[in-house]
Each structure stands twice: as structure tokens, then as C-alpha cells.
Amino acid sequence: MPQDRQDAGGAGQAASVPTAAGFDEGFAAIAASPGIRRVWQAVDPDLPPEIEPFSFVSVALLGHVANALALAPGQTLVDLGCGRGGPGLWLAQSQDVSLIGVDFSPVAAQHAGDRAALFGLADTAHFVVGDLAATGLPDAAADAVVSIDALHLAPDLAAAAREVLRILRPGHRLVLTSWQPRTPEDARLPSRLRIDWTTALRSVGLVDVQVESRVEWHDLFTRVYQVALDLGGPDEDVALARLQDEARRHLPIAELVDRVVVTATRPNGGVAAGPAG
């Protein structure tokens, strides 16, 4: 991968700032990768192949996220850091809602728009190029916000969380997937794996923050890494080679973190700040 979904730096190093150009390259490589498809077929045979994730998801995990979003048919879901769109498109299809995907990678946004028809959402899913902290969306545009393995990559997490608060309608939810340290501020972990999600989200005004971890979610992401390594030499498969490199860095510290789903709510009342940027 051009930038690790977890962290580009090792423990004790400053995290590198993800770039759109780096992710453009990574998303293009994923689209052309037979090895990545083999990984997901082995890890979760029930995962619809059109999802083509760039994240650590399963049908069961996406189902849990769908329930947590508490959407009603006809509402609008915003997917922050949507990548090539698969998980967000699956969620929108399963909940019968409209989708707005936001990613700073033009390649991702283009691929996601092209792939919406695979989910029957060509007319109800739209993808825009924007930043996690400056989406360009109107205030209160979202009945729910989802972020799959992306929000921890924000260079300024507080600014990204404030943007979530701004675009959510009062009383509605953010649901994100990420990691959280088993030992607070564990110096053995890179910075993006040391986030205290409860503190980070409450600090900007989100409420009812809940952090849930399950053994099967943790096992899923470690299995993705192990299966990728077990495939052996990647030959010309750039995306598989990068996933294998990522696996070698992160498997040794996998037991220091929990795989989590985090929910938070924009409180009723009050007015969010205007658009950032």
C-alpha cells in the first residue's frame, strides 16, 4: 500500500502525512490486483466480490455497522474516506439510502462513481473529492456518517471530528471502524494506533460515544495479513507486495490493539460551525 491504513511510521516514529497522490497510486494498484482478490476470497468467502475493500471488513462487521448507523429508507449516508466505494455502497444498498462518498483521492472518487452501478446505485450515489476535515458539504447534510478505517489517518483528528459534527444532523450518528490501544498511550505503538476515541470525539462536542471491540474483528484483520503472507511472492502484483510489507510491520504489534467500532452522536440543539477550509 502507498500509505498504511494504520500508520506509515513505526513505533516511536512520527506518522507520515498521507497524500492524495500516494493513495491514487494505491487505489489504482488495488483495482489491478488479482492477489488482493485472492486474499479476500480466502478470508471471507461470503463477502460480495464487488465490495473490493481497501479496509479490514467482513459481511458480519458491515452488518454491525449498518445496524449502528440507525438509518431509515430514503435518508442520506455520508462515507468519509470512502476509497473506491465498496463498503459505503454496500451499506447504502442494504439500508435503501442515498450515498455521498468523500475522498481526497481523485482516483478513488472516480472508481467509486464508476462502480456505483454494480450495486444498483448509479442514480443515488455520488462521490466528491474532499478532505476529511473539509468535505465541502453543506451543514447537516448527513443522516449518518460512516468512516471505515479512515478517520485515524486525518492529519488533524480534531478538525476531522469537528467536520463530522458539522455535517451531521442533530441527533444523528457517526459510526467508524479503527483500532484502539489496549494500554493507553502505549509507546510501542505508532501514533495512529494510540487514539483514545472517547476523548477525541467528546472533545469536539459529540456525545454518547461508545467503543466496542470483538475478538472476531481483531482476528479478521490479522487473518488478512497472514493470508497475504501465505500467498508467497507477489511477482508483479504491486498491491499484494505492499500489503505483505504492511503485514510484516503490523503483525508483531497486533496484540497491543483492539479492533473497534466507535459510535457517537451529534447532540440536539446548538448550531455547528460553518464549512472548514
Secondary structure, DSSP 4 states (H G I P E B T S, - for coil): --S-SS-SS-TTSPPPPP-HHHHHHHHHHHHT-HHHHHHHHHH-TTS-GGG--SS---HHHHHHHHHHHT--TT-EEEEET-TTSHHHHHHHHHHT-EEEEEES-HHHHHHHHHHGGGGT-TTTEEEEE-BTTB--PPTT-EEEEEEES-GGG-SSHHHHHHHHHHHEEEEEEEEEEEEEESSTT-TTS-GGG---HHHHHHTTT-EEEEEEE-HHHHHHHHHHHHHHHHT---TT-HHHHHHHHHHHHHGGGGGGEEEEEEEEEPPSSS-------
